[in-house]
Amino acid sequence: MGYRFNDLTAACQDDWRAYIEHDFVLQLGQGLLADDAFRHYLKQDYLFLIHFARAYALAAYKSPTLADLRQAHEGLKAILDVELELHVGYCREWGIAEEQLTDLPEARATLAYTRYVLDTGNRGDLLDLHVALAPCVVGYGEIADWLNAQPSTVRGEGNPYDAWIAMYESDDFQAAMRAELEWLDARLADVTPARFAELCTVFRDATRLEIDFWQMGLDRTD
Ligand SMILES: Cc1ncc(CO)c(N)n1
C-alpha cells in the first residue's frame, strides 16, 4: 500500500513511453510533422476537449466533498478558459475557423477515447474517473518536458509547432498538472493492491487510447 501516481506509469511503462515518445510528438518537436496531419489532429482535439470538459463536469457531480468539487471545478476551468481558448485561437492561425470546428464529424479514435473516459467515470467512482483523465493532463505536461529534453527538438521560429509546445509548458497548464498529481497521490495512498490493479487497467486503457489519438493524427484517419 501507499501507492503514488508514479506507480501507475511504472505499471505500464511500455505503453506510457509509446505515448509520450510517439512519432507524432517527435516529428512535431523537430518541426517536421506534415501540416495536414497536424490540422487533422487539431480539429479532432477540439472535439476531444469538449468531451473532456464534460468529464470534469461529471467529476464535479461525483464529488462528495467541497475539496473534491473545487478540484473538479479547477479542471473544468483549465479546459474551458485556458486550453480551449488557446486552442480555438491556435486553430484560427492554422486556417481552421471556429464554424468549421463545430460541424466536424468525429473520428473513431476521438469517439473511443472520450466515451471511454466518460463511461469509466459513470460506472466507477471519482478516483476511477481521475485516473482515466490522468494520461491527458499529466501526459501532455510530461510530453512538453520530454520534447524540451530532446536534442532534435527545435524551439522558436524555426519550428511551426513551437506555440503548441509553449501551451503545454505554460505555467497554467503545468499548475493544472501538479494539482492533478497531488490529488491523485493523496487518493492513491490508501488504496488496496486489488484496487490498485483495477486502476492500472483504467490507466493503461486510457494511455493506449492516447497512443491511438496520435496515430489518428499521423494517418489522418476519420
Ligand atoms: C488527446 C489529448 N490528450 C490530452 C490533451 C491535453 O489536455 C489534449 N489536448 N488532447
The ligand as a MOL file (V3000), in Angstrom:
LIG
                    3D

  0  0  0     0  0            999 V3000
M  V30 BEGIN CTAB
M  V30 COUNTS 10 10 0 0 0
M  V30 BEGIN ATOM
M  V30 1 C -5.8900 13.8550 -26.9570 0
M  V30 2 C -5.4720 14.8620 -25.9490 0
M  V30 3 N -4.9500 14.4290 -24.7820 0
M  V30 4 C -4.5660 15.3150 -23.8500 0
M  V30 5 C -4.7060 16.6770 -24.0470 0
M  V30 6 C -4.2420 17.6620 -23.0200 0
M  V30 7 O -5.2800 18.3200 -22.4730 0
M  V30 8 C -5.2670 17.0880 -25.2730 0
M  V30 9 N -5.4420 18.3960 -25.5520 0
M  V30 10 N -5.6270 16.1610 -26.1930 0
M  V30 END ATOM
M  V30 BEGIN BOND
M  V30 1 1 1 2
M  V30 2 1 2 3
M  V30 3 2 2 10
M  V30 4 2 3 4
M  V30 5 1 4 5
M  V30 6 1 5 6
M  V30 7 2 5 8
M  V30 8 1 6 7
M  V30 9 1 8 9
M  V30 10 1 8 10
M  V30 END BOND
M  V30 END CTAB
M  END
